[in-house]
Amino acid sequence: MKLSELPYRTAATVIGVEDATANDSVARRLREIGFVAGERVEVVAAGPVGAEPLLVQVGYTRFALRRREAARVGVCVADPVRTAHTALGRETVES
């Protein structure tokens, strides 16, 4: 799933940033500001015109991204059961 498709206020984990070309400066900058594999991310809000820009929180920092920039960030939606068990210190999830 792409970050631009993530429902508002849904916790997800960054999988990676897609490079459009070799030496892609936008992808490099996204990684530099914190969009790296394993980092927690969520879309907080969107602008009033065309739902752009997106207000995105990565870690404890918020950024405004254009949808085309957010579409480069691959995410995986957190499993709420696994997340709850991990927060409680349990290693396994029971079915």
HUPE-V443079 format. One record per backbone hydrogen bond with DSSP energy under -0.5 kcal/mol. NH is the residue of the N-H (numbers start at 1). CO is the residue of the C=O. E is the energy in kcal/mol with one decimal. If there is no record, write none. Layout:
BEGIN
nh=NH co=CO e=E
nh=NH co=CO e=E
END
This chain:
BEGIN
nh=3 co=70 e=-0.8
nh=3 co=73 e=-2.6
nh=4 co=70 e=-0.6
nh=5 co=2 e=-1.6
nh=6 co=2 e=-0.5
nh=6 co=3 e=-1.1
nh=9 co=43 e=-3.2
nh=10 co=7 e=-1.2
nh=11 co=9 e=-0.6
nh=12 co=41 e=-2.1
nh=13 co=76 e=-2.7
nh=14 co=39 e=-2.7
nh=15 co=74 e=-3.4
nh=16 co=74 e=-1.3
nh=18 co=72 e=-2.9
nh=20 co=18 e=-0.5
nh=24 co=21 e=-1.0
nh=25 co=23 e=-0.6
nh=28 co=24 e=-2.2
nh=29 co=25 e=-2.2
nh=30 co=26 e=-2.3
nh=31 co=27 e=-2.0
nh=32 co=28 e=-2.2
nh=33 co=29 e=-1.9
nh=34 co=31 e=-1.1
nh=35 co=30 e=-2.4
nh=36 co=34 e=-2.1
nh=38 co=14 e=-2.9
nh=39 co=36 e=-2.0
nh=41 co=12 e=-2.6
nh=42 co=57 e=-1.9
nh=44 co=42 e=-0.6
nh=44 co=55 e=-3.0
nh=45 co=55 e=-1.2
nh=47 co=53 e=-2.2
nh=50 co=48 e=-0.7
nh=52 co=49 e=-1.1
nh=54 co=65 e=-3.1
nh=55 co=45 e=-3.1
nh=56 co=54 e=-0.8
nh=56 co=63 e=-3.3
nh=57 co=42 e=-3.0
nh=58 co=56 e=-0.5
nh=58 co=61 e=-2.6
nh=59 co=40 e=-2.0
nh=61 co=58 e=-1.9
nh=63 co=56 e=-3.0
nh=65 co=54 e=-2.6
nh=65 co=63 e=-0.6
nh=70 co=66 e=-2.5
nh=71 co=67 e=-2.0
nh=72 co=69 e=-1.5
nh=73 co=70 e=-1.3
nh=74 co=16 e=-2.9
nh=74 co=72 e=-0.7
nh=75 co=1 e=-3.2
nh=76 co=13 e=-2.4
nh=78 co=11 e=-1.5
nh=80 co=78 e=-0.7
nh=83 co=79 e=-2.9
nh=84 co=80 e=-2.1
nh=85 co=81 e=-2.4
nh=86 co=82 e=-2.6
nh=87 co=83 e=-2.2
nh=88 co=84 e=-1.3
nh=89 co=86 e=-1.3
nh=90 co=85 e=-2.8
END
